[in-house]
Amino acid sequence: MKNILRFLKKIWFLNFLRRIFKATKLYNKKYVQILKWGIKSREDTNFTYDLTDTNILFLAQTVSVVTQKDAKEILGYINEARNDSFLKETIINAIKKSSFRHVADLEINFGRRLGWYAFIRAMKPKIIIETGVDKGMGSILLCAAVLRNKEEGFPGQFFGTDINPEAGYLLTGKYSTVGKIIYGDSIKSLTEFDGPIDLFINDSDHSTDYEYREYLTIRNKLSKDAIILGDNSHGSNKLSLFSSETGRDFLFFHEQPLDHWFPGAGIGISFVKRTPGSSL
Ligand SMILES: C[S@@+](CC[C@H](N)C(=O)[O-])C[C@H]1O[C@@H](n2cnc3c(N)ncnc32)[C@H](O)[C@@H]1O
């Protein structure tokens, strides 16, 4: 049998087919997922999905390294958001009332935004900015974290920016009491914004030049221990570059969507390394 296989491998075309089949085996599942998504989902941009269990654990451990908080505590925050049925109900109601319901799914999953949430719960920041809010999925989630912190005695305020006057329609109910959307070009809004910013999330215009200009605009408005999260970092080195130029550390978390064809994006994390024992 071994000899037959060895002989067949010497025939170039048969070996070509065997190698191509081996390589595509990894991707064939994706076609099934694409078909399922094509039928079940209505989304055409900014896709939503949950993360695999292992990826959730890696996310918790990544946030733990940056914030110097126990990974179990971080995992608790992540699951707090995943299991928040009131938050999900509020989002579903906002989708149903919106004129965009034909392009939105009613199964609510936050993907890598769970990391954003965990940072707020761990850091207890006073001022959070997310540039580019789109529907407001990230914004309402972040405001949920701000509200939880407030209940625990750590008040904070969320600001989102977007150039689209229809953006942010999911930020409703009690969540909108701690969040505000500033409409207009992000760089202009950031220029007019008074610091200090404790947590900054870049997710607006995804050109690398614009991304970098956002970092330059907020550079002198950051608080001492501020953390910057980049939603462009799966395809851009700008946050990594900015971190090197400003003496900050940089990490990248790659998300792994659960049962979805999208290969996943990630979270670029720019932070100031703390000395052992001093947590945020
Ligand atoms: C990828 S979406 C944001 C997704 C959102 N952060 C979330 O969690 O779902 C990008 C958003 O950036 C906005 N945008 C694009 N260029 C912008 C600019 N120059 N200033 C402000 N917002 C901008 C778009 O209107 C869009 O809503």
The ligand as an SDF file (V2000), in Angstrom:
LIG
                    3D

 27 29  0  0  0  0  0  0  0  0999 V2000
  -16.9610   50.0240   11.2930 C   0  0  0  0  0  0  0  0  0  0  0  0
  -18.1870   51.2050   11.6010 S   0  0  0  0  0  0  0  0  0  0  0  0
  -18.1670   51.3480   13.3450 C   0  0  0  0  0  0  0  0  0  0  0  0
  -18.6660   50.1420   14.0800 C   0  0  0  0  0  0  0  0  0  0  0  0
  -18.9920   50.3590   15.5370 C   0  0  0  0  0  0  0  0  0  0  0  0
  -17.8640   50.8500   16.2760 N   0  0  0  0  0  0  0  0  0  0  0  0
  -19.5230   49.0960   16.1900 C   0  0  0  0  0  0  0  0  0  0  0  0
  -19.0670   48.7250   17.2820 O   0  0  0  0  0  0  0  0  0  0  0  0
  -20.4140   48.4770   15.6350 O   0  0  0  0  0  0  0  0  0  0  0  0
  -17.4540   52.6910   11.0640 C   0  0  0  0  0  0  0  0  0  0  0  0
  -18.2750   53.9560   11.2850 C   0  0  0  0  0  0  0  0  0  0  0  0
  -17.3880   55.0610   11.1040 O   0  0  0  0  0  0  0  0  0  0  0  0
  -18.1290   56.1310   10.5560 C   0  0  0  0  0  0  0  0  0  0  0  0
  -17.1700   57.0590    9.9020 N   0  0  0  0  0  0  0  0  0  0  0  0
  -16.5130   56.9280    8.7390 C   0  0  0  0  0  0  0  0  0  0  0  0
  -15.7350   57.9950    8.4960 N   0  0  0  0  0  0  0  0  0  0  0  0
  -15.8720   58.8300    9.5520 C   0  0  0  0  0  0  0  0  0  0  0  0
  -15.3280   60.1060    9.9070 C   0  0  0  0  0  0  0  0  0  0  0  0
  -14.4560   60.7350    9.1220 N   0  0  0  0  0  0  0  0  0  0  0  0
  -15.7050   60.6680   11.0650 N   0  0  0  0  0  0  0  0  0  0  0  0
  -16.6040   60.0410   11.8930 C   0  0  0  0  0  0  0  0  0  0  0  0
  -17.1570   58.8380   11.5960 N   0  0  0  0  0  0  0  0  0  0  0  0
  -16.7960   58.2440   10.4560 C   0  0  0  0  0  0  0  0  0  0  0  0
  -19.0830   55.4640    9.5820 C   0  0  0  0  0  0  0  0  0  0  0  0
  -20.2010   56.3050    9.3610 O   0  0  0  0  0  0  0  0  0  0  0  0
  -19.4200   54.1600   10.3120 C   0  0  0  0  0  0  0  0  0  0  0  0
  -20.6220   54.2790   11.0260 O   0  0  0  0  0  0  0  0  0  0  0  0
  1  2  1  0
  2  3  1  0
  2 10  1  0
  3  4  1  0
  4  5  1  0
  5  6  1  0
  5  7  1  0
  7  8  2  0
  7  9  1  0
 10 11  1  0
 11 12  1  0
 11 26  1  0
 12 13  1  0
 13 14  1  0
 13 24  1  0
 14 15  1  0
 14 23  1  0
 15 16  2  0
 16 17  1  0
 17 18  1  0
 17 23  2  0
 18 19  1  0
 18 20  2  0
 20 21  1  0
 21 22  2  0
 22 23  1  0
 24 25  1  0
 24 26  1  0
 26 27  1  0
M  CHG  2   2   1   9  -1
M  END
$$$$
